[in-house]
Amino acid sequence: MNYTVAGYIKNANFYDSNANLQNINYKPDREINRGLIEELSTNEYIQQKLNIILIGASGSGKTWISNAFGVNACMERYKVQYIRLPDLFQEIEEAKIQGHYKKYMKKLSKVDLLILDEFLLTAISECEQNDLFEVIQSRTDKKSTIYCSQ
């Protein structure tokens, strides 16, 4: 792996930067569609600005699989950002306090693949709803997002 790809992976802030699509466990009880994973591994969905929604019970591997997709995208030199939704709201709040809200939101809108983990697992405030809408709206039909939820 070269320095550029290693930098992309480091900057993505993955939960597990060693996640790899080749290591997915396809045991039948997990009900993971191998063909779909292989199709998505081409990163065509990023080129087409499409999104992925990963839904499953706690501990089913959503975060790991999302990180594997992210690492796979980094290998193709796509800029990726992984963040848990509660942390996103905290970072947005900090950006507001520091007067960098627009700059932070612009940064989120430009990343090729944004991975939002723990998506809407808890109730969010009206202000957080507005911020989340801004993030989603800025990426719609422009960039790809992976949503992980239960």
C-alpha positions in Angstrom: 0.0 0.0 0.0 1.4 3.4 -0.9 1.6 6.5 1.2 -1.3 8.2 -0.6 -3.7 5.3 0.1 -2.4 4.9 3.7 -3.1 8.7 4.2 -6.7 8.3 2.8 -7.3 5.5 5.2 -5.8 7.3 8.2 -7.8 10.5 7.4 -11.1 8.6 7.1 -11.0 7.9 10.9 -12.4 4.4 10.5 -13.5 2.4 13.6 -11.6 -0.6 12.0 -9.2 0.4 9.3 -8.3 -3.3 8.8 -11.8 -4.2 7.6 -11.7 -5.8 4.2 -14.4 -6.9 1.8 -12.5 -10.1 1.1 -12.9 -11.1 4.7 -16.7 -10.9 5.0 -18.3 -13.9 6.7 -21.0 -15.2 4.3 -22.5 -17.8 6.7 -26.1 -18.4 5.6 -27.6 -17.2 9.0 -26.0 -13.8 8.3 -28.1 -13.4 5.1 -25.5 -11.3 3.3 -25.9 -11.1 -0.4 -22.4 -12.0 -1.8 -23.4 -10.9 -5.3 -24.4 -7.5 -4.1 -21.3 -7.1 -2.0 -19.2 -8.0 -5.1 -21.1 -5.5 -7.2 -20.6 -2.8 -4.7 -16.9 -3.6 -4.4 -16.4 -2.0 -7.8 -17.2 1.4 -6.2 -19.5 2.1 -9.1 -22.1 3.3 -6.6 -19.7 6.1 -5.7 -19.2 7.1 -9.3 -23.0 7.1 -9.7 -23.4 9.1 -6.4 -25.7 6.4 -4.9 -26.1 5.5 -1.2 -26.0 2.3 0.8 -28.2 1.6 3.8 -26.9 -1.1 6.2 -29.5 -2.4 8.6 -29.1 -5.1 11.2 -29.2 -6.0 14.9 -26.6 -4.7 17.2 -23.4 -6.7 16.8 -24.3 -7.9 13.3 -21.3 -6.3 11.7 -22.8 -3.2 10.1 -19.9 -1.0 11.2 -17.3 -3.4 10.1 -18.8 -3.9 6.7 -19.3 -0.1 6.2 -15.6 0.3 7.1 -14.7 -2.4 4.6 -16.5 -0.5 1.9 -14.7 2.7 3.1 -11.3 1.1 3.0 -12.1 -0.3 -0.4 -13.0 3.2 -1.6 -9.7 4.6 -0.2 -7.8 2.0 -2.1 -9.3 3.6 -5.3 -8.3 7.0 -4.0 -11.7 8.2 -3.0 -11.9 10.5 0.0 -13.9 8.9 2.8 -15.0 10.0 6.2 -16.4 7.7 8.9 -18.3 9.2 11.8 -20.9 8.1 14.4 -24.0 10.3 14.3 -23.6 11.4 17.9 -20.0 12.5 17.2 -21.2 14.3 14.0 -23.6 16.4 16.0 -20.9 17.2 18.6 -18.5 18.2 15.8 -21.1 20.4 14.2 -21.8 22.1 17.5 -18.1 22.7 18.1 -17.9 24.2 14.5 -20.8 26.5 15.3 -19.1 27.7 18.6 -15.8 28.3 16.8 -17.5 30.1 13.9 -16.5 27.4 11.4 -20.0 25.9 10.7 -20.1 26.7 7.0 -16.5 25.5 6.5 -17.2 22.2 8.3 -20.5 21.6 6.4 -18.7 22.3 3.1 -16.0 19.7 4.1 -18.7 17.1 4.7 -20.4 17.9 1.4 -17.1 17.3 -0.5 -16.0 14.0 0.8 -16.6 11.2 -1.8 -18.0 8.7 0.7 -19.5 9.7 4.1 -20.2 6.8 6.4 -22.8 7.7 9.1 -22.8 5.1 11.8 -25.4 4.7 14.6 -27.8 6.6 12.3 -30.9 7.8 14.2 -30.7 5.3 17.0 -31.8 7.9 19.5 -34.1 10.8 19.3 -32.5 14.0 18.1 -33.3 17.7 18.7 -34.9 20.0 16.2 -31.5 21.7 15.7 -29.8 18.4 15.1 -32.6 17.5 12.6 -31.9 20.7 10.7 -28.1 20.0 10.7 -28.6 16.4 9.5 -30.9 17.6 6.8 -28.3 20.1 5.7 -25.6 17.3 5.5 -27.9 15.0 3.6 -29.2 17.7 1.3 -25.7 18.9 0.4 -24.7 15.4 -0.7 -27.9 14.3 -2.5 -27.1 13.5 -6.2 -23.6 14.8 -5.6 -21.8 12.3 -3.3 -22.3 8.9 -1.7 -23.3 8.1 1.9 -23.4 4.9 3.8 -26.0 4.8 6.6 -25.7 2.2 9.3 -28.7 1.7 11.6 -30.8 -0.9 13.3 
